[in-house]
Amino acid sequence: MPGPTPVPVHSDPDLPEKVDVLVIGGGIIGCSTALELAESGYRVAVCEKGGIGHEQSSRNWGWVRITRRDPREVPLMAESLRLWRNLDKRTGRSTGYRTTGITFVCDDEKTFENYRRWKRHLEPFQIESILLSAQEMRNLNPRSCLEGAGALHTPGDGRAEPQRAAPAIAEAARDRGAFILTECAVRTIETEGGRVSGVVTERGQIKCSTVVLAGGAWSNLFLGNMGIDLPSLGVVSHVLRTDPIDGGPKDAVWTSRFSIRKREDGGYTISRGSGTTVEIVPNSFKYAAKYLSALKMQGRELHFRLGKRFLHEAMRPRTWKSSETSPFERERVFDPQPSPRMLKRLISNVAMAFPALKDATVAQRWAGCIDVTPDAIPVISDVAATPGLYLATGFSGHGFGIGPAAGGLMADLVVGRPPRVDPKEFRFSRFTDGSRVAPDPGY
């Protein structure tokens, strides 16, 4: 079954001869970067190998949350919450954003205490987050049978519709003069004297002095062709949506067994709470040592799968020339297959917690590939070895909610203006400068 269908965004028919900034990748990160740059008066183009938002930007849960973020992401996410509240007005289009609150259920007292400690990271931003007792949690969801020691509830968190958001941002960037080029894979970046001078796309050359790579799960492959190593692996999230039904939660709820949020159409988007599928591919062995810390922290939540993807990636070219057809033209959209067994169990778990949903009709099932760095936080940074090249990638499943602010921070770095948050934690050089690279143990 194919993934969700985003709002269509048609390509501009002609390539510009020259732009100031070329953005590779038409997901929410790339489109948000383009919007910020276009609003600042820069001539910008977005090149997307497939369609706008056709991969993880339309396949995610639709959560816009600061709750339980890695502390290093909290300042940027606080800025993103502010941007989301005005995004419909800013773009002139509906993203489906609503401030609804999100609740994280605690299985036990240890998790409850971890959340108590985590709350301190919100204190500098005056963001309310409430620890609920088990009874208060049930009072918040009176038609549920939720079990647990309590919950962490953040009223200011929200939701948006992934199939609308990236297209709305892309069209808003075009309104401000950006070129939006779909079915237009970038094959290579050209340099002069070691500095970015342009790109070669499947449709021709575009001159530019700056390139922002926002390629998600494809960034590692693209950079590898340049001799640049970005440690990143893909994990697969399995998701379903129901037809409209009454009786479920009004806000979004996370438990270790499932996550659920109400959709604007009255149905629900449902996925696993803890647990993703790790596709075993050749890079799994290349980067195994870099992910040991993450494996120790989250190993029980991971499900390893060896399948056709291993052979596909093993046979895929790792290098190519600008005159050759690139892998991005051969595979426009990465569309992983969801696990029927996993999704069947998911529906059962949801029905136990929300009995009104036991008769819910599943309207669609899909999976999406999430690019994960060894420390599970993104790279938003320049690449010192190649002046003019910037990365906005590796968002590790957190990119949708943080997208507007991440694009803003990327634009800050490109333009050379004071960054809205300290970008130090997101620097690309952390993988090579001797820093400890690991997920935060407390989130």
TIVO-100863 format. One record per residue: residue in one letter; x, y, z of N, C-alpha, C, O in turn. Coordinates in steps of 0.05 Angstrom, whole numbers, plus 5000, padded with zeros to 4 digits. Atoms other than C-alpha are relative to their C-alpha. Example, Ala and Ser with C-alpha at 12.3 -4.5 7.8 and 13.67 -1.06 7.14 Angstrom:
A501849765000524649105156501850245000503950245013;S498449764999527349795143498550225014499550445018;
// end
This chain:
M501749765000500050005000501850255000503550275017;P498349765001503150674980499650185024497650175038;G500149824978504551215030497950224996496650234976;P502049795002500251825044500650184976502950204967;T499749835023499152304986499950305009497850395018;P500049724992501353025002498450174980497950084957;V501249815019497853624972501950044977504350104982;P498249985023500653664901501450274998500150485002;V498549765006506054174887501349974973502949794969;H499150025027507454284814502850134997503350345010;S497349905005514554404789499950254983498350284964;D499549795019516755054758501149874975502849694976;P499250145025517854884684502950044992504149864979;D497349945010524655204674501950035024501250125045;L497949974980531155174713501150294999501450404977;P498649745000534155834735502949964992504049754998;E497250025007541055964707501750025024503849895027;K498449954976543556214774498350085023496350225020;V501349924975541256274846502150065021504449995017;D498249964978544356494911500449745015502749675022;V500050244984542555854948498449784987496249834978;L501450245011540655164922499549815023501449725036;V500750184979536954724971499449734987497749714969;I500550275010537153974958498249865020498949815043;G501950144982531053624987497550175005497650395015;G502649854997523653824987498349905022495949905020;G501550064975521753585056499550265016500150485006;I500749774984519554045112502550165007502350415010;I497549864993526854215130500950174976501450414979;G499149855024528854415059498150224993499050444986;C501949795007522454795046500050235020499750465013;S499849804979522955165113502450184996502450425000;T497649855006530055365096499650194977500450424977;A500549845024527855615028498250235006498650464996;L501949794993522156015057501550235015501150465009;E498549804985526756365107501950164982502050404985;L498149865017531856525054498650184980499450414975;A501549845019526656775004498950255014498850465002;E501149784985523557215058502250215005501750445009;S497749834995530557505069501150134974503150274975;G499249885025531157704996502049854983503149954964;Y498150165015535557144972498649854977496349764979;R501050155022534656804905500649715005503049635007;V499750274991533556074922498449814983496349884972;A501450225014531555424888500149755017502149695030;V500250264987529254764918499949794978498249804960;C500050235018531054134879499249755015500549675034;E501050244987527153514898499949774979498849814958;K499850225019528352834865497249884993496849774972;G502750095004521052644873498050225003498150424988;G501949794996515253054899500450135028501750015045;I499749854974514853564956498749845022496349785021;G501150134977514053215022499249714996497549615012;H501050275005513252514993501349785017500349565017;E498950214982517752155043499350065029496950105034;Q500749994972518252245118498450255008497050245028;S501449764993515452945118496949974998495550135010;S502950065001508552655100499349745014496949685016;R500550274989509351985135500250005031499849795043;N499649994972510752225206497450015016495250015003;W502450014983505852245265498450264999496150275005;G501449745000504252985256500250145028498650335033;W499849884973506453155328501850254998503950254984;V498449764998509153845343500550035030498950165045;R499650034972512153735411502750105010504850084996;I497549954986517353995459500449795022502649755032;T499950194978515653455510502049774993502049664971;R498150235001521152935521501950034977502949824967;R497949955020525853255471502749965013503050005037;D497349984991533253155477500550295009499950474994;P499649734990535353755520501550184980501050434981;R498549845020539953985464498250124979498950314966;E501949905020533954085419497950195012496550334997;V502249844987529454445470500050294992497950394985;P500149725008531655165454498950044971497450224966;L501049975028530455055379497149934998495650054982;M502850085001523854705391498250215013495950255004;A501649784989521455275435499550224979497350334978;E500349815022522655735376498149894979496550044967;S501850125020519055245330497150015008495450064992;L502749984990512855235374498950284994496650314986;R500949725006512555995366499450044971497550174964;L500449975028513255945291497549854990496149954973;W502350155009507955405283497450155005495650134988;R502549864994502655835316499250214980496950294978;N500649795020503256345260500449904972500350054953;L499250105026504955875203497850014979498450074955;D502249985020498155865169499850284989499550324965;K500149725009498056625167502450064983502250204963;R497549945014505256655144500049884972500950014953;T499950145026504256155087497550074984497550034959;G502549955015497156365069498549744994496949734975;R501250265005495155625072499749855026500949915046;S500550164976492655105121502149785003502649634984;T498250224993497754655154498649805019499749595025;G501450174981492554355201501050035028500349875045;Y498849984974496354615261497950075021496250255017;R501749954977492654605328501749975025503249785027;T498850044974495154705399498049835016495849925023;T501950194988492054095432501149875026499549765042;G498750144977496953845485500849724992499649604975;I499050285004500853195486500549885028501650015045;T499650144975500952685542501849764996501349594979;F498350235000506552195555499549835025499949935048;V500750174977504351615600502549865010504249774995;C497750134987509351335650499249725008497249685022;D500650274993509450585657500549955030499149795042;D499250064973512750605725501150255014501350465001;E499149784985515351055780502750104991503350344993;K497349925010522451065751499650194977501050404975;T500549825023519851375686498850265010499550475000;F501349764989515551855727502250195011502150435007;E497849844989521852095763501850114978502850344981;N498449905022525652155698498750244987500050434980;Y501549785011520252605671500150245019500250475010;R499849784981520453015735502750154996502850404997;R497449885004527953135723500150144973501350364970;W499949885027526853275649498650274999499550444984;K501649755001521853835663501850255004501150474994;R498449764994527454295687501150134974501750374974;H499049895025529754385615498050204987498850364970;L502049815011523254775600499950265016498850455007;E500349784982524055255658500950274988499650474992;P499149745012528155785619498150114979498350354972;F501849925022522555815567497250055009495450114992;Q502749954989516555895613497949834986495749934981;I501950195013513255295580498949815022500449685036;E501350174980508254935624500049714992499349644970;S500250295003508954185631499349885027500649955047;I501250084975504953825684500349705005499849544987;L500050284993506253165720497349935012496450055031;L502650094992499652805729500249745016501749565008;S500350254987498052265779498549814982497449894962;A501550195016494951625753497150084997495950054976;Q502849925001488051875771499650264983497750274968;E500249765017489252565740500349934971499050064954;M499650095028491652215677497349894989496549954967;R502550115009485151835673497850214999496050204981;N502049785002481052465688500450164974498450264963;L499549855025484352795628499049854976498249974956;N501150175022482152205585497849825012498349585016;P502050144984475651995620498849754986497749585000;R501150235014473551495566502149794994501749614978;S497850185006480151125568500349805023499149825044;C499150204980482950525605503050015003504349805005;L497149974998489950795608501149905026499949955047;E498750104976494550455657502850125002504250164982;G497349904996500950725688500250155026498350185041;A499449874975504251085745499250305000499150435020;G500749725003502151765718500750094972501049924954;A499549915027503752205659501350285001501150425021;L499049735004507252835634498350134978498250024956;H501949875019502453315600501050284995501550435013;T499149735008504653935561497850134983497550064960;P502349885014498554365542500850154975499150174956;G499249845023502554785492501049854976501549974955;D499350165023504554215448497649974981495350034988;G502250015019500454095385500449794979502049614981;R499950195023499353735320499550164974498450384975;A500549895026499253895246499649774981500149534988;E500450205020497653515182502449984982502950164966;P497650035016503953245150499650024970501450114955;Q500449995029500853185081499550284990499550334966;R500549725008499453935081502450185006502950374991;A498149804990505254255118502350074981502650304974;A497849945018511254175072499150134974500350324964;P500949865024507154345010499250295005499750464988;A500849724994504354975044502550175002502550404992;I497649844997511355205062501450034973502550254968;A498749985027514055044992498650214983499950374970;E501449815016508555444959500350295010500450484995;A499549734989509656025007502850104992503150344986;A497349925010517056024988499850084971501150284963;R500349925028515056044915498650274998499350434980;D501349735000510356634930502050225003501650444993;R497949804994516656994953502349994981504450114985;G498050005021520656834891501749764997503349744979;A498450245002523556144904499249834976496849834968;F500650205021524055634848499549735014501149645030;I500650264989520754964866500249804977498649824958;L499450185022523454404821499749725009501549615024;T500550284992520553704830500849824976501249914954;E498950195020522753074793502550114988503050104964;C497649875008529353434790502349945019503050105036;A497950094982534853044825502650154994503350194971;V497349895003541453384838501949764999502049595017;R498150225003546952914814502650065015503649895030;T497549934988553153284837500150295007498650464995;I499349724994555753924868502650074986504549914988;E497649915013560854304828501550205017500350355032;T498349824984566654684859502150144983502950034962;E497749865012571855194838501850095023501050245040;G498149944979578055254881499149895027499750015048;G501050134975574754794932497450115010496350015029;R502549874991568655254940497749934981498149914957;V502450065015561555104917499750214978499850454983;S500549815022560255404848497449934985496550094968;G502550065013553955044826499349705004500749565018;V500850284999550254384818499349914971498750074954;V501050125025548753914761497649835007497849645023;T502550164996541553654761499549834976500949854955;E500750165023538453144716498850164977498750074954;R501149835021535353724678502050224991501350384974;G498049805009541654144672501550135024501150045047;Q498349884980546454594710498650255012497250394998;I500849764987544755134761502550115015503749975031;K497849874986550155614785499150115027496950215029;C500649894973550355804859502650005016504549865009;S497749994983555255974913499649855026501449805042;T500750134975551655604969498049774994496149804978;V501850235002548354914973499349915029501049885046;V500950114975544154675032498949724994497049694978;L500950275003543353915034498149935022498849915046;A502050074981536853735068498749744989496349734985;G500850245014536353035039499049775017498549555007;G501150224983533952635100501649754997504149754999;A498750265000535451895093501949974976503449774975;W498350025024538952025026502650165003504350154985;S497749824997544152515053502649855001504649934989;N497550154997549251985071501049914972503449934967;L499250095027549251704999501050234983503050214970;F499249775017549652394967502750105009504450154992;L497449904991555452615011502249804995504549884990;G498050205006559051955001501250034973503649984969;N499049965027559652114928502050234999503650244980;M498149774998563452744949502449935017504250105020;G497950074982568052364996499650115028501650135043;I500749894974564552655057498449795015496449685005;D501350224984562552165112498150125021499050255040;L502149934981556052305149499049755013497549605000;P501050244987554651755200497050025004496050195018;S502949994999547251615191498949734991499949614972;L501350255007542850995190496950054999495950235012;G502949975002535550905172498549805018499349575020;V501850174985530150625218497250044988496650254977;V502650005013523050465195497850025021497849865040;S502449974982516750705231497649914985497249974961;H502450125011510150345218497650165010497350205035;V502149814993503950785217497449914987497449794965;L502650045013496450725203498250245007498850395026;R502049804994490551195201497349864998496849684983;T502750115000483351045216498050194986498650434981;D502249835009476951305186499050165024499650085047;P501049844978473351835228498449825020496849655012;I501350154979470851555295499950165025501950315031;D500249864975468451845361501049835023501149585021;G499450144976470751675430503049975007503749885028;G497250014995478251715424501050255015499450425021;P498949774986482952215457499950254983500150244959;K500049745014482452955440502850104995503350234975;D497249915004489853075449501649754991500549544988;A498350225008495752645429501049865025501549985045;V499250164977497752075475502249814992502049684971;W497850195004504151675479500149805023500049885046;T499450204980505051015516502249834987502849864964;S497950175011510550505508499049804980500549694964;R501150205019505750065468498850134975498650004955;F501149875023502850585421500150315003500450415025;S500449725000502251315402497550064983497049914964;I502549955014495751635378499550305000500050445020;R500849725000493452325356497650034981497549894960;K502349955016486952575328500850164975502450344977;R499649865025486952805256497850214995495750205007;E501949795006483453405228497449884987495350004989;D502450125012478752935189498349835019496449715011;G501550154981476352605253501049725005500049585023;G498750264996480451975246502450025018502850235030;Y497650004983486851785283502449904985502249714969;T497550115010494051695264501249855024501549965046;I499150184978496951115305502649874991502949794969;S497450135004503950835311500949875026499649895046;R498850114976508350475360501050235018501750445008;G498849804982510550855422503049955000504650104988;S497250085000517150505435500349784978498649614975;G499450215019520250095380499850084971497850184962;T499949965029522350185308501549774987502849615001;T498750215014524849715255502650104988502750314975;V497449935010532249745238500649824976500949584979;E499350155023533649535167503049955000504650145001;I497250075002540249165164501050044972500049914953;V499049935026544149455106503150015002504150005024;P497049994998551649495088501050215020503050165034;N499149804981552350145127499649935029500850055047;S500450094973549849795189502649905012503249945036;F497450114991556649455194502150225000503850235018;K498049785002560550075173499850175025501950265035;Y500449814978557550495230499449875027498750015046;A500850144976556249955282501250125026499950165046;A498649914976561450215331499050275009498950335033;K500949734993558750925328497350005014496550195027;Y502750014989551850695350499849825025497649765034;L500050184976553950265410498550135023497050005037;S501349864978551650795460497050004996495549955015;A502950005005544850855427498949725003496649695013;L500950274998544250095424499749925029497849785036;K500250074972545650025498497650135013496350015031;M502349854988540250545515497349904989495449895004;Q502550055013534950325466499849734987497949684972;G499950255014536749625443497549835002496749704983;R502450164996530449305472497750104984495749954979;E502249885015526049775432500449964970498650044955;L499450025028529249605365499449724989499849525003;H500650255013526949065317501749994974501250154956;F498150015023532348855267498749834978497649624983;R501250145023530148645197502149984977503250184968;L498250055023534548335143498249914976496949704977;G501750065022531048355076501250094974503650114970;K499149935027531348575004501550275000503150324981;R498649745000533749265024503049975002504550144991;F497150054998540648985042501249974972503250094965;L499050065026541648714972499850254982501550314966;H500449765016538749344940502250215005503350324986;E498049804994543549804976502949904994504650054987;A497450125006549449324967500650034970503050064962;M499649985029548449354891499850284989500550334966;R500449725010546950094887502750144997504550105014;P497449855003552650534860500550185024498750315034;R499249824978556450904914501250264989501450465003;T498949775012559751384866498950024971498249824959;W500949955027557551694800500950274991501750445007;K499249755012559152264753497650174993495350074993;S502249825006554952864735498749934974496450014969;S501150085026553852564666498449745002497249664983;E501350264997551051914695497450035015497150215031;T502550014985544151744720500649935029502049735034;S499450044971544351794796498149815013495949765001;P501950174986541151324846497450145007495350015010;F502449854992536251874863497950024977495650064982;E501950015023533251834793498949724997496849684985;R500950275002532651084798497949935022496349745019;E501850054978528851104864498950285010500150405028;R501049734994524651744868498950025029499350225042;V501250004973521151554933500749735014500349525003;F499550244984523451064987497449945014496650095032;D502650074989517050705005500149735014499349535002;P499750254986518450175058497349865004495250005005;Q502550154996513249625069499449995030501249915046;P500850024972509449655135499749715008499249544991;S500350274990509049035179497149955007496250075027;P502850064992501948745180499749895028497949965042;R500150124973503448355243500350215021498950215041;M499549794981506048965279497650195002496850275024;L502349815000500149405258497549865012495950005024;K502350154988495048865278500250015030498250065044;R499649994971498048845348499550285010498550325032;L500349724993498049605349497050075004496350205024;I502949944998490449645337498949875026497349995039;S500950134975489349145394500850155024499250185043;N499149844977493549555442498450265004497750335026;V501649754998489850195425497249955010496250105026;A502850064992483049865433499849945030497849995043;M500050064971485049625503500050265016498750285037;A499849744985486650345524497650184994496750335011;F502349845008480950675485497849824988497849794964;P501950205010475150185480498250104977497349944961;A501749905022471250645433501349954973499949964953;L498750045026476450505380500249714992501549644972;K499850295008475549745379498749954974499349754960;D501350045025471049825319501050194978499850234957;A498849815019475550325283500749864974501849634975;T499350115026476450195209502750124991503150364991;V497449915009483650235184499750094971499049934953;A500349895027483650685123502649984984502549954959;Q497550015014491050655106502249915018502249975042;R497650094985497650335128502450094984502350084959;W497549935015504650575111502449985019502149945043;A497549984984511850605134501750224988501350314965;G498249795008517151135130502849965011503149855033;C497250034991524751145135501050265013500850475002;I499049784984527651595189503149995001504249785007;D497149994999534951815184500950075029500150275040;V499249984972538251735253503050035002504549874991;T497149974994545052005275500749855025498949775040;P499350154976549051655329499150135027498749995046;D500949874975546952185381497050084998496050215017;A502949955003539752245354499350295000497050365007;I500649725004540252995343501050084972502849944962;P499349945028540853345275502750134996504150215015;V497749845009546553655237498850254987497350224967;I500849755012545154385223502650175000503250305020;S497249924999551954635202501250054972500249954952;D498349995024556954845150501849764999502149615019;V498050215003561954345123502750154994503150254972;A497649845002568754665135501849934976503050114965;A498250095022572354255082499050094973500550094953;T501249925026567654505027498550265005496150265009;P501449744995566155255035497650034981497849984957;G502549975016559055405012498149775003495849784994;L501750234995556354715032499050005028500650025047;Y501350024974551454665090498249765001497249664981;L501650234996547754085120497750065019498150195040;A502349994982540754065151498749724998496849694982;T500850285004539653325160500449845026501349955046;G499650174977539652735209498150075023498950065046;F501849904979533452965248498949775017497549835036;S500550234982532452265277497149975009496649905032;G502850034993524952265275498750245014496450235021;H501049764986524152955306499750244981499350464990;G499849785019524353365242497450154995497550404989;F502449865007517053525230499450235019499050455010;G500749794981515653915293502050225001501350455004;I497949804997522354265295500750134974502350314972;G499449915027522354395220500150294995502150394985;P499949715005520455135217502450145012503650315000;A497749874987525755335267502649894990504650054989;A497650115011530954865239500750134973503050204968;G499649855025530055195171500950285005502550394991;G499249734992530655865205502950015009504450205001;L497250014991537155675239501949954977504050074976;M498350055024539955395174500350264984502550324975;A499949755015538256055140501850205015503350355002;D498249824984541656445197502949944994504450134989;L497250085005548056055185500950074972503150174967;V499449945028547756135110500450304995502350394982;V499949715004546456885113502250135016503250345009;G498049884983551457005168498950195021500450365032;R501149834979546657345216500149855027500549615027;P499950134974546357205291498049775001495749814995;P501850235000543456505300497950035022498550135044;R502249974980536756465337500549825024499449895046;V499150164978539655915381502949934995503849944973;D497250085003546755685394500149744984499049544992;P500050245017548255185338502249805007502649604993;K497650164994554254875372499449705001500949544990;E500650284997550854215389499449864974499649624972;F500850125025548754115317502350014979501849964955;R497849985019555654215285500749734988500649535002;F499150245014557953705234502649895011503049655012;S497350084990564953695264499949845025502049735033;R500050164975562553355327500649714996501449575014;F499450275006563352695292503049944997503849714996;T497250045005570752805282501850165019504350125018;D498349834983573153295336500549885027501550025045;G499550144974573452785393497850035020498149935042;S502249974981566852975424498749735005498849554989;R501650244995562752445458497450024985495950224988;V502449995017557152285409498149775009498649545004;A501850204989551351935443497350145006497250385011;P502649894992543852035456500050095029501549985045;D500349924972542052405520498549775014496449685005;P501350234986540351865571497450075014496049885023;G502349934983534852255605497550094986495750194999;Y502549915013529752395551498449784987496349834975;
// end
